[in-house]
Amino acid sequence: YERLQSALCQEGLPPTLDCSAEPRTGFGPLDITVCILGSPIPFLPVLLEGGTRCPGAMVLCLSPTWASRVPSETSPGTWSLLLSRGVSFKVGGHSALETFAPPRRVNYVTGTFAPGDPEGGWVGELARDLDCPTGGSVLLAHRLEDTLVARWVLAARANLPVPPTLAFVLGARGDLPAEPVAPGVRLVRLEDPQGQQSLVREEVGAFLGGTAMEPYSQVGTGGVGGVSGTGGHWGAWRGTRVQAGSPKSPQRRGRSGRATPSPRGGRACPVPCPPGSPAPRLPMALRICTLVCRSWGDRPQLCQVACAVGRAESPVRHGAALPQGLDSSLQQWGIVAPSQRQALATRLREATEAAMAAVLATEAELSPQQRGGTHVHTDILGVDFLLACMDEALELVALDTNSQRCLETCVLAEAMGRDVGEPRGDLPRLLAEAMLHRAQCHLVEGKDILLIGAGGVSKSFVWEAARDYGLRIHLVESDPEHFAAGLVQTFLPYDSREHRRDEEHAERVLELLRSRGLRPHACLSYWDDCVVLAALVCQGLGLRGPAPAAVRVAKQKSRTHRHLQRCRRGRPVAKLEFGAGGVGVRLVENAGQCHAHAARLWRDLRDDADHPGIGLGWGNAMLLMEYVPGTEHDVDLVVFEGRLLGAWVSDNGPTRVPAFLETAACLPSCLPADRQAQLVRAALECCRACGLRDGVFNVELKLGPAGPRLLEINPRMGGFYLRDWIREVYGPDLLLAAVLVALGVPPVLPARPAPRTHLAGVMCLGSEHGESLAGGGGMEALRELQGRGLVRLNRLFEEPEGAGEYEEPLLSVACAGATLAEACDRLLGLCQGLGIDSPRYPVEHFLSHFK
């Protein structure tokens, strides 16, 4: 507690306010509690950031007497952690010592698990075998700190170069495979400690005389975790690890048989060694400390880099030198060209994230007993690298992993930057968001969700996601034979297709729930036809959701536009009043074309049986609206109590006029930030003006020279590929966000979302591509490429829906790239190779807008 006060004082923050005399009450099952166990110093920036994002949710536990373990009510064989006291953090760096009565249940736990930490004993005991996500354990920390295990994982599983290493172990090692094979790592098992001196001498001699050791002038020895032995002569070699220490010349040394570069986890960085560096006169070593976290979708994300420079003959260790930035360190190293420094920074990010992916993969193969619990994973990882020159190319050599040392170094680097006026880095935000997100994922486990409408094959992801999040889905669906009937907790068949009677349907659904004794925690719909019915049911159950009147305004296009603005003269577009998917939309030049199109619509599309899923259950009235020039965009919003929590802008390619069926799309948008901001603000204000204050909404707009113009509001999660793409590019899940909002919990989303990749996609039609995809083997080729991670497929319908001008896309095919141009080039080449591109369906033209 005194260390915490000292740290707060150094940060210029007020001391902790003692509020323990008046216990806090009222914490329920939907309140988030992220608990940090042990020393406050490494995690203080994260606690402060979390206190700003979710005031009161981050709690520091400084003593084992402040917490208790009770048998879990939801997960047999595990324990729930309850806090009776803790230091909570609020906005502006304020903190308070509080007592909780009754004790507060924890949703996520992490702490100082590092070996040798004075708090490690009680921290590890409190965090063992919990029923909530736990960001590490003493067992995993020991595994990370074991140099032999770490180098085997880095070399064998992440395909990263490591220093040449020779290790002797006695007997079996349960934390290693029976025959571990890793480039650069030689493991010798000693079955009997007696009489092994000659074997050890032979192995050491062969190691030191091998080609791998030619560049090195000295070696280091040290103990390897789990090695033990007895006997007079064995003691001289007990726990010995022989590894490369310092290269003869860190700037100019070679190695035969250097591996070629590869996109991920490659063994060499194709950056030439800098000429004229001062290193030959004064041999220096550059140790690079990286910190990576398990972020959205369990994907590794680099948080921060800190470097230390020292003499090559004396390896730089954590705490031995003040950290400095990567870019300035590389310039000091003699790498002058910005492009070379950027290439190394990119390579470092790829190597670090590959290291964490390998660590997570190997941990997943361990038993819960080996990890310290069923819900235990490493969420924060430190990886140390050495920058070396191999065959006139710079190479990052992975040294080891750790659970806390890199965190402490990066926190120090962050504080040093603020000392000289640098803006706050991303480290606290990324770690706080990752912890709060994992806590929210645990919070939704076991919640009863009433879902209105199952949708078609394009919504199949819902059932897999519900299983992954531990949701109990109770489905109301019009089709009694729907494939989702066997995938949900409760299936409630009820025919609600005539949506002009939704008030009556809502009463019937409420009766169904009462008869089954179901009391859902939340109710929502992602299926366009059912959004009004879901709002009415929410209202009847007293659950959070958009008001039925607001959803009605958004659902009926003419009401939306009348509500928001007066009609203006212009070239008209005819479309279904309640339509979806662009079906039946057509550009008309005059009154005659308008009447002719309306006659065809009313003849061909009369009710839901004629074309399911496009809104005919509401009727087939037609709307005539102004044709707006400009580029078309989707804006997907997460709104809670009228406050914008997240927004994503995607671009659509040109439609095939006179119809308006979607052809192509890209994410992230290629618009400049200020134009994207115009679209987001316009979408948000339109939703607010219609009364949509809680939910996940999709807004379609056009952007012309005069700014955004609204096309329509979809008062539900974006359809087609949007949820999948947003997860891939940015990480967050719109489905989880919708569930959290419906539960009354504001979702934690990235405050500064940065794209991980660029996606460009094209729609495939049954009429244009059915033969080439099915008969020509194109579909099998696409599935094979998808299995290799080279394309993203989103099946929109099982069979072609509609015909002629009423046709809907069958499939979305997308390619990723480091840039949008790269993604478009890959997609165009794929479409040309598979026959998707043709004179009647010019993919190059559809992608031409994305610049």
N, C-alpha and C positions, 0 to 999 in steps of 0.2 A: 504493500500500500504506500509506503514511503517512497519507493522507487517510482511508482506511478505519479505521485505528487511532484517529485523532482522532474520527471520527464514532461509533465504538463507545464511546469514553470518554465522549462527551457524552450518550450514551444510558444510561450507567451499566452498560455491559456489559463483560465481560472481554476483554482483548486477544486477538487471533488466536493460537492455539497453533501453533507451527511443528512440523509432523509430516513435513516433506518428506524427512527422512533415511531414513525407512522407507516405501518406495513401497507404495501401496494396490493390491491385485490382486483378481481374481475378479469383475470386472464383466462381466455377460453381456448377451444380447440382450433380456432382460426387465427390465433395470434402467433407471430413469428418470434422465435427466440434462437439466436445464434450465440453459442457459448464458447468463449476462449478460455482455456484452462492454463494456469501457470503464469509465467513472467509476462508483464504487460509490454515490455520494451519492443520485442520484434513485431508485435501486432498492433502497436499504438496507432500508426497511420490508418490501418484498416478499420480499427474501432471508431476512429474519428470520422472517416468517410462513411462507414455504415450508419453512424448516428445521424449523419446529414441525410442520407438516402431514406432510411427507415428509422425515425427517431424512436429510441427505446428498445429496438430489436436486438442490438448488439450488447451482450452482457459479458463482463469480465469476471471470472471466478478466481480469486487469489488464494483460496484455502480449501482443503478437503472438507472442512467443517461447514462450508457454505453450500454443499451439495449432498444429495443422497441418491442411492440406486434402489429402485423398486422393481419387482418382476413386471415385465411388459404385459399389458392387457391385449395387445394386438398381435404380438409376435412371440409365440412360446419359445422358451429357452434363451431369451434376450432380456435386457434390462432397460427401463426408462430412467433417464437422468432428470432429477428435479432440483431446482435451485431455490434455496430458502433465503439466499443473500447474494448480492452481486453489485458490480459497478456498471450502470447503464450509461449510454452515451446519447446525447441529443444534438440538435442543430447548433452550429457555432462553437463546437468544441466543449460544450458544457457536459459535465458528468455528475452522476449522483450515486452515492452508496445507498442501496435500497434493500429492504427485506420484503419477501413475497409470502403472503398468506392467503390461500394455501400456496405451497411451493409451485414454482413456475416450471412447466414441462418444456424441455429443450427439443428443438427441431434439427439442430445441426451442431456438431462439436468439433473443435480442433484445439491445438495447444502446443506446448513445448515438449515434444516427444523425443528430442534429440538425446542420444546417448551421452551420459555424463552431466546432463542438466540437473541441477539440484532439486528441481520440482518434478523431475521425470517420473519418480516413483509413484506419487499420489495421482499425478496427471494420467499416467498410463493405467492405473487401477480404476479410476473413475470412468475412463473412456473405453474400457474393455467390454465387448459383447453388448453394445447398445442397440436399441431398436431404431435409431435414427441415423442418418448419414454421418459418418465420422471421417474427418480429413486427415487420416494417418493414425499410427499407433506406435508404441515402443518397438514392437516386433518389426514393423515395416521400416522404422527409422534405423534399426540395427542393420537391416538388409541393405538399405540405401547407402549406409556408411561403410559397408564391407567392400573394400576395393576390388577384390576378386569377383564377387557377384556383380558389382556395378560394371566392371569392364567386360565381363562375359555378356551382359545384357546389351551394353552399348555397341559391342563389336558384332555379336551374333544376331541380335534382334533389331538393332537400329542401323546396322551396316555403317558404323562410324569408325574411323581410324582411332586406335588407342596405342599408348606406348607399348613397345615390346615387353611382355610380362611373363615371368616364370614363377609358378606357385607350387608349393608342396603342401599337401593336405594329408592328414592322417585319417584313414578309413573313409566311410561314406559321408557325403554332405547332402543333407536333405534339401538344402536350398539351391542345389545345382542339379542339372540332369546327370544321369549315370555316366554318360560320355560327352561332356560339354565340348563343343567345337566352336571356336571363335578365332577369327584372324588376329594374329598378334598376341594371343594368350595361350600359354603352354601350361597345362595342369598335370602334375605328377602326383599320383596317389601312393602313399606309403602305408602298406598294410600293417607293418610291424615296425615300431620305432627302433628296435634293436638291429644293429648291423647294417644300417642303411647308408653309412658314410660314403661308400664307394659309388653307390647309385646317385647320391646327391652331387658328389664331385663331378661325375660324368655329365649329369644334366646341366650343372652350372657351367662346366667347361664348354659343352656344345652350344649353350645359349650365348655365352660371351664371345665365342668364336664364330658365331653364325653371321650371315649377311645382314640380318635385321639390326645387329648391334654395331655395324661398321660406322654409322654416322656419330656414335655416342662416345664420349670420352670418360664417362663415369656412370656408375649405377647406384641405385639406392636399395636398401633392404629394410624390411619391416614386417610386423606381424599381420597375419590374415585371420579375420574372425573365424572362430571354430576350429583352429588348429591347436593341437595339444600333443604332448609326448612326455615320456619319462625315460630315465636311463642316463648314465654318465656321459656317453659320447653323443647321444641325441641332442643334449642341451645346447651344443654349439650351433645346431641348425634348427632349433625349435622355432616354429612359427615364421620361417624365413620366406620372404617374397623378394625375388630379384627382379628389378624393373629398370628400364632406361631412365637415367637421370637427366643429364644435360647433353645436348648435341655438341659436336665439335665446333660447329659454326651455325648459329641459329638462322643466319641470313643466307648462307650459301652452302647447302649440303644436298647431296643427291641420294636417291634410293632406286635400285633397279626394280623394274616391274611395277611402276606406279599404276594404280587402277585408273580407268577412265572415269570422267565425271558422270554423274547420273542425276536426274531431276530431284529425287528425294533420297536422302540418306547416302548420297554419293561419297566416294572416298577422297576426292580431291577438289579443291576450289580452283577453277581455271583463271586465276588472277596472277599475272607474272610478278616475280619478286622485284621490289623497287631497286633501281640502280643507285649507287652513291649513298647508301644509307650509312649512318654513323655506327651501325651495329658491329661491323667487323673490327673497328677500333676498340669498342667497348661492348663485348657480347652481352646482350640484354635478353631477358625473358618476358614475354607478354602473356599474363594469365588473364583469361576472360571468364568472368563469373556471370552466369545467366540464371534468371528466375522465370519459371514457366508454371502456369496453373491449368487445372482441368476446368475448362470453361463450358459455354453453352453446348449442349449436345454431347458432352463428355469429350470435346475436342481440345487438344493442347493449344495454349496460346501464350506466346512469349510476353512477359510483363516488363522486364527491365534487364539491362546489361550494365555491368560495372567492371572496370579493368584495373589491374595492378601491374606495374612495371618494376622489375628488379634485375639483379645480376644473374646471368645464366647459370653460374656455378652454385648459386644459392636459391633454390626454388622459392617463388613467392607464395606465401601462405595467407589464408584469410586472417585479417587483423594485423598483418605485418606491415602494411602500407595503406595509405589513404586511397580510396578508389577514385577513378577518373573515368570520363566518358569514352565510348568506343571510338567515335570519330576522331577526337583529338589524340587518342592513343595510336590510332593507325597513321595519322599524320606524323606523329613523333617517330613512328616506326619507319617512316620514309615513303609511305603510300600517299602520293600527292594528288593523283587524279581522283576527282569525286566519283567517277563511274566505278573505279576499282574499289573504293571504300563502300559504295552502295552495294556492289556485288558481294563483298565479304559480309556486309550486314544481312543481306538476303540469305546468303548461305548459312550464316550463324542462326538465323531464325528457323530455317528449315531443319538444321541439325538438332537444335534444341527441342523443337516440337517433335521431331522423330524420336529423340531420346525419351521424351515423356510417353509418347505412344507405345514405345517398347516396354517401358516400365509398367504402364497400365496393363498391357497385354500379358506380361509375365505374372503380375499380381493376380489377374483374373484366373490364372491356372492354379493358384494356391488355394488351399482349403481355408475356411473361415478361421480355424484354429491357428493356422500359420499367419493369417493376416491380423488376427486380434478381434475378429468379429465379422458377421455376415455383411454388414453395411460399411466396412472399413475400406478405404482406398486412399492412395496418395493424391492429394489435391494440390499441393504446392511442392515443387521440386526444384532443387538447385543443381545445375550441371556446370562443371568447370572445364574449360578448354585451354589448350596451349596453341599459340599461333606459330607454325613452323613453315619452313620452305623446303619443298620436296620437288626435285627435278625442275628447279627454276619456277615452281608454282607454289603459291601460298596454300597451306593446308591447315585446317582446324583439327587438332588432335584432342579427342575427348579424354579427360583425365579421370574424373570420378563424379559421383552424384552425392547429394547430401540433403538432409531434411530441413536444415535451419540456417546453416552458415551463409549460404548465398542470400537468404532472406535478410539476415542482419546486415550484410554488406550492401545490398541494394537499398535498404531503408536508410543506411548511413549516407549513401550517395544521393538519395532523394533529399535528405535534410541539408547536405552540403550545397546542393544546387539552390535551395531556397535561401541559404545564407548570402548568396550573391545575386539575389533577385530573379533567379530562374523561376518560371511558372511551375506549378505542381505537375508532376508526371502522371502517367497512367497507372502506376503500380497500385496505390491504395484503392483506386476505383475498380480496377479489374479484379482484385482479390475480394473486395467487399461484394461486388456484383455476383461473383461466382459462389460465395458462401450463402448469400441471401437467396440466390436462385435455387441452390440445392435444398435449402430449408423450405422453400415454397413447394418444390417437387415432393418433399416428404409430407408437407401439410395437406396435399390433396389426396394422399393415399387413403383408400377406404371410403372416400366420400361418395354418396349416392347422387348420381347425376341423371336427371330426367331429360331425355333427348327426344325432340319432336321431329320425326322424319328421318329416314335412314339414307335417302339418296341412292345414287347408283354406284357403279364401279369406281368412279372418280373420287368417291369418298371412302374407299376401302381403308385408307390410312387411319381412319378414326378408330377402328377396332384394335389395330396393333398398338396405337398410341394409348388407348384406354388401358390395355393390359400393361404396358410399360409403366404408366403412371399409377397403376393400382386403383383405377376408377371403377366404381360399380355402376354400370350403365343400365338404365331402365328405359327401354325404347318403345315409343308409340309410333306405329308404322301402318300405312294403309294397305300394303301388300302382305297378306298373311303367309305367303311363301317366300318372303324376302330372305336372301342368304345370310343376313345378319342375325336372324332369329336365334341361331345356335351360338352366337358370339357375345351375347349380352347376359347380364344378370337376370333381367326380367323382360320378356317380350309381350307387348300389349298391342295386339292387332286391333286397329280401329280405322275405319274408312273416313278420312277427312278431306277427300279430294275436292269436294264442293266447298271451296273456301269462302264463298259468299255467306256461308252459315257458320263462320268460325266461332261466334259467341256461343251457339248451341254446342258445337264440337268441344269447346273449352269446358263447358259444364259436364259433358259426358266423360271427358278425360279425367276431370277432378273426381267424378264418381268412381271411375276405374281405380284410381289411386286409393281412394278411401276403402273400396272393397278389398283391395290387396294389402291394406295396412302400410302403404308406402308413404314415407315422408322424406322426399328428396331434399338434399342440401342446396341444390341449384337446378335450374331448368334453362335450356337454351336450344337453339336450332341453327344449323349451318346450311340448311336446305331452303332455297329461295321461296318455295311455295308455302313453307310452314312458319315463316318468321312472325306473322301476326298472331297465329294460333299460339305459338310459344310465348309471346308477350302477354296474351290473355291468361294463359295458364300460370305464368309467373305472378301476375297480378292476383289471381285467385289463391295462390299459395302463399302470398306475402313475401315472395323472394325478389332479390335484386334483378333488375333487367330494364331494358328500355320500355317506356310507356307505350301501351297499345296505340294510342292516338299518334304518337311520334312515328311508330313503325308504319302505320297506315299512310301517313303523309309521304314517307320515304318509298314505300312499296308502290304507290300509284304515281306514275311519272308526271301526269298532268297536275296532280295536287302538289307534288314537289315543286314544280316550276311556278305554279301560281302562288305558292306559299313564299317563294324566294324572290321572284322578280316578275315584272310585267313582260308580256310577250313583245318581241320586237320583230319588225319586218325583215325578211331575208329568204334565201332559198330553202325550201322545206324538206324535211325528212319524215317519212311515214313509218311508224313502228307500233308494235303491240303495246297497249297501255300497261300491262302487267308482265311483259315479256322478259325473257332472260336468254343469255347466250348469243344475243344478236340475231336471233331467228326472226325472220319476217321484216327486218329493217331494210328500207330501200329509199334511195334518193329519187325524188320525183321532180319533174321540170314544170308541171302545170297541173291544173285542176283535173284534167282528163286522166292523166297518169295516176293521180292520187285516188280518184274514184275507182279506176280499174284495179289498182293494187288492193284497195280495201275490199273490193268484191272477191278477189282471189283469196285474201286472208279469211274472210267470213265464210267462204265456201270450203276451204281446205283445212282450216284450224278452228274447229268449233268447240271442242271440249278437251279435257286432259287425255282422253284415249287417243286422240289424233296425234298428239306429240307430247308425251309425258315430260314433266320437269321444266317446262318453259313458262308456266304461269297460267295455263288455260283454265285451271280450276277457279280462277278469279274472273273468267270471262275472256272474250276476244275483242273487246273494244280497241279501237285504233286511235293513236295519238299522232297529230301532225305538229312537228316542231321544227324550229329553224336549223338549217345546216350550218354548222360552225366550222370555219377553216382552222387549220393548225394541226399540231401533232397531238396524238391521243396518249393518255397516261392513266394508270391506275394508282390510287393512293390508298394504302391499307393502314388503318388507324386503330390504336388501342386507346380508348377513352374511359376515364374513371371519374365519376362525379363532375363531368364536364371538363376535366383536366386531361390534356394530351400527355400520354405516357410513352408512346412510340409511334413512329410513322415511317413508311417505306414507299418509295416512288419507283415505279417501273414504267418502261416505255413500250408502246405498241407500234408495230410497223404499219404501213399503209394498207387499208382494206381494199378488197376487190370490188370497186364500185361497179354498178349501182348498189350492190349489196354491201353489208358492213360486217361480214364475218371476219374474225381476227385471223391474221396470217402469221405474224411474228412478234416477238417480244424480247426485251433484254432487262437485266437487273445486275448491278445498280443502274439507275438512270444515267444517261450520258449528258444530261442537262447540267449547266453550272449550278452551284449551290444556291444562288439567289433565286433562280427560276424554280428549282425544286421547292424552296421555301414558299414561293408564291402558291404553288399547287397544294402544299400541305396546309397552309393557313386557309386557303379557299375551301378545301375539303372539310377542315375542322369547323369553320364558321357555318358552312352549310349544314353539317350535322347538328351543331348546337342550335341553329335557327329552327330546325325541324323538331327539336326536343330530344334528340338522341344524345344522352349524357352518360350512359354506361354501356359498354360493349366493345366488340371488335367489328369494325365497319369497313366496307370497300366502296370507294368513291371513284367514279369514272369522270374524267375531265378532258377538255381539250385546251391546249395552250397556244394562243396566237400572239401576234405582236402587241395586242392590247391587254394581254394577261390571260388568266384562266377563265374558262367558261364551263359550267356544270353540264354534264350529260345526264347522269343519274346517280342515285345513292342506293347501294345494296346494304340493307341493315343487318348484315351478317358477315362472317368471315369470307375473304376473297376466295373465289372458286378456281377451277382448272388447276394450274400448276403453282399458284401463288404461295400457298403455305409451304410446299416443298422447297421452292426456290428461296424463300426468305430464310428458312432454316439453313439451307446450304450456304448462302452468301453471308448472312449476318449472325446466324445461330439461334435466335429466339424462335419459339413455337407459337404461332397464332392460336392453335387449338388450346394449348395450356393457358395462354393469356385469356382466352374467352372463358375458360372454366374458372380461373381465379377471379375475374371480374364478376361472374355470376355468383360466386361464393361470397362476394363482398370484400375481396382482398385486392388491393392495387398491385398488379404484377411488377416485379423488378425487371426492368429491361435496360439494355445498354444506354448509358447517358450519351455517349459519343460513338454510335455504331460505325464500325469500319468494315468494309467488305473484305472477305477472305479471298474471294475470287470474282470473276465476271461470268455471267451466263447469258447466252443468246440461244433462243429457241424458235422453232417453226412449227406450225400446226400442219397435221396431215389429214386429208379428207378421204373418205371412202371412195368417192367418185373419181378423184384424181390419182390416188395412190393405193387403192385397194389391191389392184392386180400386182403391182411391183412389190408391195409389202408381203402379201400372202403367197401368191403364186411364184413370185420371183425370188423368194427366200430372204427378202429384205428384213422381215420381222425377226427371223432367227439371227441374222447378222447384228441387228440392233440389240437383241437380248444378250448376245455374246459380248458386245462392246460395253453394254451396261454392267455386266458381271466383272469386267476389267476396269470399271470406273471411268470409262472414256466418254460415255454419253449419259444423259438423264432422260428417262422415259416416264411420261405421265399418261397412263391410259385413261381416257375420258369417257369412253363408252365401250361396252363389250362388243356391240355390233353397231354399224352405221345408223345414226339417228336422223330421220327426216330424209328428204330427197329434193333435188333441184335447189331452188332458192331457199328452202327451209332446212338445208343440211347443216349439221353441227360437226365440229372437228372430232375426229376419231382418236387422235393421239398427238401429244406434244413431244417433240424431240429437241433436246438442248445439248450444247457443248459448253465446256468451261474453258477459261483461259486466264492468264495473268493480266491481260488487258482485254478490253472489249473487242478491239480489232483482232486479236488472236482468237477469241471465242468465235467471232463471226467467220473468220477464215476457216477454222476447223469445221464449223457447221456447214458452210457452203461446200467444202470439199466432200463432206459426208453425204450431203443431199445430192450432189452431182454423181457420186459413186453409186448410190442406191436408187437413183431414178426419181427421187422426190422433186428435184429441180427439173423444170421442163418449160418450154415456151408458154404453155397454158398456166403454169404455176412458177413464175420466175422468182426463185428464192433470193437471188442477188438483189433484185429490185426491192423485195420486202425488207432486206437487211440494210438497204442504202440509207435509211433514216438514222441509223445508229452511228453517229459520228460525234 
